[in-house]
Amino acid sequence: MTPPASDAPTLILPDWAAPSTVGAFVTTRQTGPSRGHFAAFNPQGFKGDDPQTVARCRELLSLEVGDGRPLFWLKQVHGARVMQRYQPAYRETPPEADAAVTSRRDYACVVLTADCLPIFFCDRAGTRVGVAHAGWRGLAGGVLEASVAALGVDPSEILVWFGPAISNAQFEVGPEVFEAFVAVQPEAESAFDRSPYRLGHHMADLYKLARLRLERLGIQSISGGHFCTACDEERFYSYRRDQGRTGHMASVIWLR
């Protein structure tokens, strides 16, 4: 069944060299059934939106994947846990995790973001895929390293695409964020500029921080990262811009 034009989500397709066995997209807020602060396509159900509308958005996501397989939803906690196997019980009780990877073709992996960075993974052979939710806490805590380890292939065989996240021009952070990254990886200092707004604060570049982490692991093919969720109100939700009264985009990946 094709959804009505007014309900169908407007999607961003990753611009990467993934093989044809890999399906992936990111939703936007441009079209859909959601209303008010959550307009127009919000599949995230724990921030006060109408449950029936959230359910409709999730139904439409399934239709976009197109083959009736379940979507693997996570209870995201800004950590580094990676799920590697879907279970039917997760329909009712999603596991606490911030990434999922799979080599199976019977479900799709999903993360939700509204300023944090969604990071897509696949191998060059098109046999493994994954997606991670990476805010600064997840990045500092090792969610990317855990995701790459869970994929179980040589890092040189992994392709990565960065979805929409907040840009460094809009992402002011305190000194604890700067210290969390630089203490582990001194070159991460290059991903921070001094804040023009508050002494001791920095403007953080999530895209660069993620790239530095992945390059250190030996991943060479990294694309995307040319978005700003806080700047582009027409297409993207932004937790920081909208002070928490907002929906979320869904980043979905699967093996056809």
Residue frames as qw, qx, qy, qz and C-alpha x, y, z in Angstrom:
[[0.000, 0.887, 0.462, 0.000, 0.00, 0.00, 0.00],
 [0.397, 0.345, -0.012, 0.850, 1.33, 3.41, -0.97],
 [0.192, -0.557, -0.522, 0.617, 0.76, 6.02, 1.78],
 [0.218, 0.912, 0.343, 0.049, -1.13, 9.22, 0.96],
 [0.515, 0.558, -0.076, 0.646, 1.10, 11.98, -0.36],
 [0.250, -0.804, 0.123, -0.525, 0.40, 14.15, 2.69],
 [0.833, -0.523, 0.161, -0.086, 1.51, 11.35, 5.03],
 [0.913, 0.220, -0.075, 0.335, 4.54, 10.00, 3.17],
 [0.491, -0.743, 0.112, 0.440, 7.83, 11.12, 4.72],
 [0.482, 0.838, -0.244, 0.071, 10.36, 13.13, 2.76],
 [0.913, -0.303, 0.117, 0.249, 13.60, 11.18, 2.94],
 [0.101, 0.842, -0.513, -0.132, 17.33, 11.81, 2.67],
 [0.989, 0.117, -0.029, 0.080, 19.23, 8.97, 1.03],
 [0.575, -0.635, 0.330, 0.396, 22.88, 8.51, 1.98],
 [0.568, 0.783, -0.246, -0.059, 25.34, 9.61, -0.67],
 [0.424, -0.590, 0.685, 0.058, 27.89, 6.82, -0.30],
 [0.419, 0.416, -0.726, -0.352, 29.30, 3.89, -2.23],
 [0.572, -0.113, 0.728, -0.361, 27.24, 1.22, -0.48],
 [0.001, 0.016, -0.910, -0.414, 26.43, -1.89, -2.54],
 [0.456, -0.196, -0.411, -0.764, 22.90, -2.48, -3.82],
 [0.547, -0.305, -0.777, 0.057, 22.13, -4.94, -1.02],
 [0.259, -0.284, -0.502, 0.775, 22.11, -2.06, 1.48],
 [0.090, -0.741, -0.466, -0.475, 19.00, 0.07, 2.01],
 [0.392, -0.354, -0.404, 0.747, 19.18, 3.23, 4.11],
 [0.032, 0.686, 0.298, 0.663, 17.48, 6.58, 4.66],
 [0.164, -0.217, -0.504, 0.820, 16.94, 9.42, 7.13],
 [0.020, 0.765, 0.632, 0.125, 13.51, 10.96, 7.63],
 [0.143, 0.190, -0.074, 0.969, 12.90, 14.70, 7.69],
 [0.095, 0.460, 0.642, -0.606, 10.13, 16.81, 9.21],
 [0.098, 0.142, -0.361, -0.916, 8.95, 18.22, 5.88],
 [0.615, -0.095, -0.415, -0.663, 5.90, 16.00, 5.29],
 [0.306, -0.066, -0.925, 0.215, 3.84, 13.63, 7.41],
 [0.417, -0.613, -0.600, -0.301, 0.93, 13.33, 9.84],
 [0.482, -0.380, -0.480, 0.626, 2.49, 14.91, 12.96],
 [0.027, -0.853, -0.303, -0.425, 1.25, 18.28, 14.21],
 [0.426, -0.905, -0.002, -0.018, 2.31, 21.21, 16.39],
 [0.258, -0.799, 0.531, 0.110, 5.82, 21.09, 17.81],
 [0.650, -0.170, 0.727, 0.138, 6.15, 17.61, 16.34],
 [0.692, 0.678, 0.141, -0.202, 5.23, 18.47, 12.74],
 [0.728, 0.154, -0.147, -0.651, 5.44, 16.84, 10.39],
 [0.876, 0.108, -0.461, -0.093, 6.97, 13.37, 10.79],
 [0.202, -0.601, 0.630, -0.449, 7.83, 12.30, 14.32],
 [0.810, -0.044, -0.564, -0.154, 8.27, 8.56, 15.00],
 [0.309, 0.189, -0.697, 0.619, 9.61, 9.13, 18.52],
 [0.500, -0.525, -0.568, -0.390, 7.04, 8.25, 21.17],
 [0.593, -0.457, -0.530, 0.398, 8.22, 9.40, 24.61],
 [0.259, -0.053, -0.119, 0.957, 8.16, 13.21, 24.47],
 [0.212, 0.425, 0.440, -0.762, 4.45, 14.02, 24.59],
 [0.303, 0.159, -0.539, -0.769, 3.31, 13.51, 21.01],
 [0.797, 0.043, 0.116, -0.591, -0.01, 11.82, 20.25],
 [0.512, -0.264, 0.815, 0.058, 0.58, 8.03, 20.46],
 [0.718, 0.481, 0.498, -0.071, -1.67, 7.29, 17.49],
 [0.418, 0.886, -0.168, -0.107, 0.24, 9.75, 15.32],
 [0.212, -0.652, 0.723, 0.079, 3.57, 8.29, 16.41],
 [0.665, 0.046, 0.746, -0.018, 2.25, 4.82, 15.57],
 [0.652, 0.719, 0.219, -0.104, 1.19, 6.08, 12.14],
 [0.170, 0.864, -0.460, -0.113, 4.69, 7.47, 11.52],
 [0.402, -0.408, 0.819, 0.037, 6.21, 4.13, 12.48],
 [0.730, 0.372, 0.567, -0.086, 3.81, 2.34, 10.17],
 [0.508, 0.852, -0.058, -0.115, 4.88, 4.64, 7.34],
 [0.128, -0.720, 0.674, 0.108, 8.54, 3.89, 8.10],
 [0.623, -0.051, 0.781, 0.010, 7.82, 0.19, 7.71],
 [0.673, 0.654, 0.331, -0.095, 6.17, 0.90, 4.36],
 [0.236, 0.888, -0.366, -0.149, 9.29, 2.76, 3.22],
 [0.344, -0.439, 0.824, 0.095, 11.44, -0.26, 4.02],
 [0.557, 0.336, -0.373, -0.662, 8.84, -2.09, 2.04],
 [0.542, 0.137, -0.809, -0.182, 8.93, -5.78, 2.83],
 [0.747, -0.482, -0.281, -0.361, 7.10, -6.13, 6.13],
 [0.667, 0.027, -0.561, 0.490, 10.16, -6.78, 8.27],
 [0.449, -0.819, -0.316, 0.165, 10.15, -5.37, 11.85],
 [0.235, 0.786, -0.245, 0.516, 12.04, -2.23, 12.78],
 [0.714, -0.235, -0.480, 0.453, 14.52, -2.67, 15.62],
 [0.155, -0.868, 0.001, -0.473, 13.82, 0.23, 17.99],
 [0.586, 0.024, -0.545, 0.599, 16.21, 1.00, 20.86],
 [0.389, -0.893, -0.224, 0.040, 15.82, 2.77, 24.18],
 [0.572, 0.533, -0.188, 0.594, 18.67, 5.21, 23.63],
 [0.610, -0.752, -0.182, 0.172, 20.65, 6.27, 26.70],
 [0.181, 0.922, -0.321, 0.120, 23.74, 8.05, 25.29],
 [0.707, -0.489, 0.506, 0.068, 25.87, 5.01, 25.98],
 [0.161, 0.580, -0.716, -0.354, 28.03, 2.60, 23.99],
 [0.580, 0.028, 0.803, -0.132, 26.02, -0.63, 24.01],
 [0.364, 0.330, -0.577, -0.652, 25.52, -2.22, 20.57],
 [0.777, 0.104, 0.505, -0.362, 22.75, -4.72, 19.82],
 [0.050, 0.389, -0.802, -0.451, 23.55, -7.54, 17.41],
 [0.108, -0.205, -0.949, -0.213, 20.33, -9.56, 17.34],
 [0.458, -0.194, -0.052, -0.866, 16.64, -8.64, 17.21],
 [0.037, -0.178, -0.962, 0.205, 14.11, -10.54, 19.34],
 [0.215, -0.566, -0.618, -0.502, 10.28, -10.35, 19.09],
 [0.441, -0.652, -0.507, 0.352, 10.11, -9.31, 22.76],
 [0.322, -0.204, 0.009, 0.924, 11.82, -6.05, 21.82],
 [0.065, -0.532, -0.539, -0.650, 8.59, -4.91, 20.15],
 [0.476, -0.774, -0.388, -0.154, 7.18, -4.25, 23.62],
 [0.559, -0.790, 0.101, 0.232, 10.39, -3.56, 25.56],
 [0.608, 0.719, -0.228, 0.248, 13.20, -2.07, 23.47],
 [0.812, -0.263, -0.196, 0.483, 16.66, -2.74, 24.91],
 [0.183, -0.942, 0.108, 0.258, 18.83, 0.06, 26.29],
 [0.705, -0.024, 0.400, 0.585, 21.43, 0.63, 23.59],
 [0.131, 0.814, -0.046, -0.564, 22.67, 3.29, 21.18],
 [0.273, 0.511, -0.650, -0.492, 23.64, 1.25, 18.15],
 [0.853, 0.098, 0.475, -0.193, 22.61, -1.86, 16.27],
 [0.182, 0.520, -0.709, -0.439, 24.44, -3.96, 13.68],
 [0.826, 0.116, 0.480, -0.271, 23.33, -7.02, 11.76],
 [0.009, -0.307, 0.807, 0.504, 24.20, -9.50, 9.05],
 [0.287, 0.365, 0.879, -0.104, 20.59, -10.69, 8.89],
 [0.074, -0.126, -0.479, -0.866, 17.88, -9.73, 6.42],
 [0.287, -0.524, -0.789, -0.145, 14.79, -10.11, 8.61],
 [0.243, -0.851, -0.372, 0.280, 14.75, -6.73, 10.39],
 [0.371, 0.710, 0.003, 0.599, 15.91, -3.12, 9.97],
 [0.525, -0.315, -0.383, 0.692, 18.06, -1.17, 12.43],
 [0.016, -0.840, -0.289, -0.459, 16.87, 2.27, 13.61],
 [0.394, -0.312, -0.401, 0.766, 18.13, 5.16, 15.72],
 [0.003, 0.900, 0.406, 0.160, 16.41, 8.45, 16.52],
 [0.497, -0.133, -0.099, 0.852, 18.17, 11.83, 16.60],
 [0.058, 0.926, 0.334, 0.168, 17.45, 15.53, 16.95],
 [0.038, -0.941, 0.332, -0.051, 20.96, 17.10, 17.01],
 [0.638, -0.421, 0.629, 0.143, 23.01, 14.00, 17.85],
 [0.274, 0.548, -0.632, -0.474, 24.86, 12.37, 14.96],
 [0.921, 0.107, 0.321, -0.192, 23.44, 9.27, 13.25],
 [0.006, 0.619, -0.721, -0.311, 26.26, 7.21, 11.75],
 [0.925, 0.253, 0.039, -0.280, 25.59, 4.54, 9.12],
 [0.277, -0.524, 0.783, 0.191, 27.91, 1.58, 8.56],
 [0.944, 0.251, 0.092, -0.194, 28.15, -1.16, 5.96],
 [0.580, -0.379, 0.590, 0.414, 30.89, -3.43, 4.63],
 [0.190, 0.487, -0.508, -0.685, 32.04, -3.24, 1.02],
 [0.025, -0.030, -0.968, -0.249, 30.63, -6.70, 0.34],
 [0.505, -0.201, -0.193, -0.817, 27.15, -5.60, 1.40],
 [0.624, -0.182, -0.760, -0.021, 26.75, -8.34, 4.01],
 [0.428, -0.455, -0.563, 0.541, 26.78, -6.31, 7.24],
 [0.001, 0.663, 0.177, 0.727, 25.14, -3.03, 8.22],
 [0.427, -0.483, -0.577, 0.501, 24.68, -0.90, 11.32],
 [0.004, 0.749, 0.137, 0.648, 23.68, 2.49, 12.64],
 [0.495, -0.267, -0.524, 0.639, 24.78, 4.37, 15.77],
 [0.177, -0.923, -0.250, -0.232, 23.35, 7.26, 17.78],
 [0.677, -0.026, -0.205, 0.707, 26.32, 9.46, 18.63],
 [0.156, -0.966, -0.054, -0.198, 25.98, 12.53, 20.78],
 [0.175, 0.750, -0.545, 0.333, 29.04, 13.78, 22.58],
 [0.620, -0.446, 0.561, -0.319, 28.56, 11.36, 25.49],
 [0.955, 0.175, 0.230, -0.067, 28.24, 8.37, 23.18],
 [0.620, 0.697, -0.281, 0.225, 31.26, 9.44, 21.14],
 [0.083, -0.703, 0.592, -0.385, 33.37, 9.94, 24.25],
 [0.731, -0.290, 0.518, -0.338, 32.08, 6.68, 25.70],
 [0.203, -0.336, 0.872, 0.292, 33.13, 4.60, 22.70],
 [0.718, 0.379, 0.436, -0.388, 29.92, 3.87, 20.79],
 [0.600, 0.678, -0.327, -0.272, 31.76, 4.04, 17.46],
 [0.056, 0.502, -0.862, 0.055, 34.55, 1.74, 18.59],
 [0.500, 0.029, 0.796, -0.340, 31.96, -0.72, 19.91],
 [0.719, 0.532, 0.160, -0.417, 29.97, -0.56, 16.66],
 [0.452, 0.656, -0.577, -0.181, 33.01, -1.23, 14.51],
 [0.153, -0.326, 0.916, -0.177, 34.02, -4.16, 16.72],
 [0.621, 0.219, 0.626, -0.418, 30.49, -5.59, 16.48],
 [0.654, 0.597, -0.199, -0.420, 30.56, -5.43, 12.67],
 [0.825, -0.238, 0.504, 0.089, 33.37, -7.96, 12.79],
 [0.775, 0.535, 0.154, 0.300, 35.16, -7.02, 9.58],
 [0.587, -0.081, 0.016, 0.805, 38.47, -5.33, 8.84],
 [0.006, 0.749, 0.249, -0.614, 38.04, -1.54, 9.26],
 [0.061, -0.349, 0.516, 0.780, 39.42, -0.99, 5.75],
 [0.018, -0.266, -0.876, -0.402, 36.31, -2.82, 4.46],
 [0.032, -0.656, -0.653, 0.376, 33.84, -0.53, 6.26],
 [0.103, 0.453, 0.314, 0.828, 31.98, 2.36, 4.61],
 [0.175, -0.508, -0.576, 0.616, 30.56, 5.16, 6.77],
 [0.039, 0.564, 0.363, 0.741, 28.04, 7.93, 6.15],
 [0.113, -0.227, -0.509, 0.823, 27.28, 10.77, 8.56],
 [0.029, -0.688, -0.669, -0.281, 23.62, 11.80, 8.72],
 [0.037, -0.758, -0.088, -0.645, 22.18, 15.14, 9.90],
 [0.598, -0.461, -0.448, 0.478, 23.52, 16.54, 13.19],
 [0.132, -0.974, -0.092, 0.157, 24.09, 19.92, 14.83],
 [0.640, 0.581, -0.145, 0.481, 27.04, 21.86, 13.39],
 [0.587, -0.180, -0.352, 0.707, 29.91, 23.29, 15.38],
 [0.034, 0.347, 0.062, 0.935, 28.60, 26.83, 14.78],
 [0.569, -0.476, -0.202, -0.639, 25.55, 25.95, 16.90],
 [0.869, -0.295, -0.395, 0.033, 26.94, 23.47, 19.43],
 [0.013, -0.707, 0.465, -0.533, 28.44, 25.19, 22.45],
 [0.855, -0.267, -0.439, 0.071, 29.78, 22.84, 25.15],
 [0.472, -0.855, 0.191, -0.097, 31.42, 23.19, 28.53],
 [0.070, 0.724, -0.686, 0.040, 35.04, 22.46, 29.46],
 [0.658, -0.209, 0.700, -0.185, 34.15, 18.94, 30.61],
 [0.844, 0.480, 0.216, -0.105, 33.31, 17.96, 27.02],
 [0.394, 0.818, -0.414, 0.063, 36.60, 19.33, 25.68],
 [0.258, -0.592, 0.738, -0.197, 38.54, 17.50, 28.39],
 [0.834, 0.018, 0.502, -0.227, 36.68, 14.20, 27.84],
 [0.828, 0.557, 0.048, 0.026, 37.89, 14.02, 24.23],
 [0.314, 0.822, -0.433, 0.196, 41.34, 15.57, 24.40],
 [0.521, -0.559, 0.613, -0.200, 42.38, 13.41, 27.37],
 [0.853, 0.076, 0.516, -0.012, 41.85, 10.30, 25.23],
 [0.671, 0.434, 0.377, 0.468, 42.85, 11.65, 21.81],
 [0.295, -0.546, -0.033, 0.783, 44.97, 14.83, 21.90],
 [0.134, 0.058, 0.533, 0.834, 44.31, 15.61, 18.22],
 [0.055, -0.677, -0.729, -0.085, 40.63, 16.02, 19.10],
 [0.192, -0.590, -0.187, 0.762, 41.55, 19.56, 20.16],
 [0.070, -0.083, 0.501, 0.858, 41.28, 20.47, 16.46],
 [0.149, -0.487, -0.785, -0.352, 37.53, 19.76, 16.63],
 [0.281, -0.770, -0.481, 0.310, 36.93, 22.57, 19.13],
 [0.246, 0.537, 0.040, 0.806, 36.90, 26.34, 18.70],
 [0.144, -0.192, -0.542, 0.806, 36.76, 28.75, 21.60],
 [0.026, 0.725, 0.686, 0.049, 33.22, 29.93, 22.23],
 [0.151, 0.378, 0.059, 0.912, 32.54, 33.58, 21.45],
 [0.478, -0.619, -0.345, -0.519, 29.72, 33.51, 24.00],
 [0.723, -0.674, 0.049, -0.145, 31.12, 32.15, 27.27],
 [0.057, 0.733, -0.660, 0.152, 34.61, 32.03, 28.74],
 [0.345, -0.325, 0.864, -0.169, 35.97, 28.49, 29.04],
 [0.754, 0.333, 0.500, -0.264, 33.40, 27.02, 26.67],
 [0.183, -0.285, 0.722, 0.603, 33.93, 25.66, 23.17],
 [0.723, 0.392, -0.066, -0.565, 32.07, 25.15, 19.92],
 [0.531, -0.238, 0.810, 0.078, 32.28, 21.40, 19.26],
 [0.525, 0.400, -0.503, -0.558, 32.35, 19.75, 15.83],
 [0.812, -0.086, 0.510, -0.272, 30.58, 16.38, 16.23],
 [0.850, 0.518, -0.060, -0.071, 31.36, 15.43, 12.66],
 [0.372, 0.705, -0.558, 0.230, 35.08, 15.95, 13.11],
 [0.449, -0.465, 0.670, -0.365, 35.15, 14.22, 16.48],
 [0.903, 0.124, 0.350, -0.215, 33.49, 11.18, 14.93],
 [0.729, 0.641, -0.235, 0.044, 35.80, 11.25, 11.92],
 [0.044, 0.703, -0.656, 0.272, 38.90, 11.36, 14.15],
 [0.669, -0.258, 0.623, -0.314, 37.66, 8.37, 16.12],
 [0.905, 0.337, 0.218, -0.139, 36.90, 6.35, 12.99],
 [0.544, 0.739, -0.383, 0.109, 40.15, 7.22, 11.25],
 [0.244, -0.618, 0.698, -0.267, 42.06, 6.11, 14.33],
 [0.801, -0.030, 0.554, -0.224, 40.37, 2.72, 13.92],
 [0.332, -0.194, 0.765, 0.517, 41.55, 2.49, 10.30],
 [0.443, 0.652, 0.612, -0.051, 38.32, 3.39, 8.50],
 [0.318, -0.175, 0.358, 0.860, 39.12, 5.23, 5.29],
 [0.052, -0.378, -0.620, -0.685, 35.78, 5.69, 3.50],
 [0.080, -0.547, -0.594, 0.585, 33.78, 8.35, 5.37],
 [0.056, 0.345, 0.431, 0.832, 31.23, 10.58, 3.67],
 [0.310, -0.763, -0.536, -0.185, 28.33, 12.88, 4.59],
 [0.496, -0.458, -0.318, 0.666, 28.46, 15.36, 7.42],
 [0.170, 0.171, 0.225, 0.944, 27.27, 18.43, 5.51],
 [0.318, -0.669, -0.571, -0.354, 24.15, 19.20, 7.53],
 [0.062, 0.124, -0.524, 0.840, 23.13, 21.34, 10.49],
 [0.226, -0.527, -0.818, -0.053, 19.97, 20.29, 12.30],
 [0.191, -0.622, -0.416, 0.635, 19.84, 23.49, 14.35],
 [0.026, -0.342, 0.263, 0.902, 20.16, 25.74, 11.29],
 [0.249, -0.037, -0.710, -0.657, 17.72, 23.97, 8.96],
 [0.390, 0.097, 0.607, -0.685, 14.34, 24.25, 10.68],
 [0.679, 0.280, -0.221, -0.641, 12.43, 23.30, 7.52],
 [0.710, 0.236, -0.647, -0.149, 13.97, 19.83, 7.28],
 [0.558, 0.066, -0.741, 0.367, 15.20, 18.90, 10.75],
 [0.614, -0.748, -0.229, -0.101, 14.15, 18.69, 14.37],
 [0.422, 0.450, -0.466, 0.634, 16.63, 20.20, 16.82],
 [0.598, -0.558, -0.531, 0.223, 16.51, 19.58, 20.55],
 [0.422, -0.284, -0.174, 0.843, 18.78, 22.53, 21.26],
 [0.010, -0.210, -0.310, -0.927, 17.10, 25.01, 18.91],
 [0.496, -0.451, -0.442, -0.596, 13.62, 24.12, 20.12],
 [0.235, -0.445, 0.571, -0.648, 14.57, 23.72, 23.79],
 [0.175, -0.053, 0.955, -0.234, 13.44, 20.12, 23.95],
 [0.569, 0.427, 0.462, -0.529, 9.94, 20.64, 22.51],
 [0.387, 0.555, -0.538, -0.503, 10.52, 18.75, 19.31],
 [0.975, 0.113, 0.085, -0.169, 10.30, 15.45, 17.47],
 [0.478, -0.508, 0.646, 0.310, 13.09, 13.25, 16.13],
 [0.594, 0.514, -0.481, -0.389, 14.35, 12.03, 12.78],
 [0.906, -0.142, 0.395, -0.047, 14.69, 8.29, 12.18],
 [0.227, 0.638, -0.685, -0.268, 17.81, 6.81, 10.58],
 [0.902, 0.039, 0.351, -0.247, 17.09, 3.36, 9.17],
 [0.245, 0.573, -0.733, -0.272, 19.37, 0.76, 7.56],
 [0.855, -0.011, 0.457, -0.245, 18.80, -2.82, 6.44],
 [0.178, -0.286, 0.838, 0.430, 20.02, -5.59, 4.16],
 [0.675, 0.277, -0.149, -0.668, 17.78, -6.22, 1.18]]
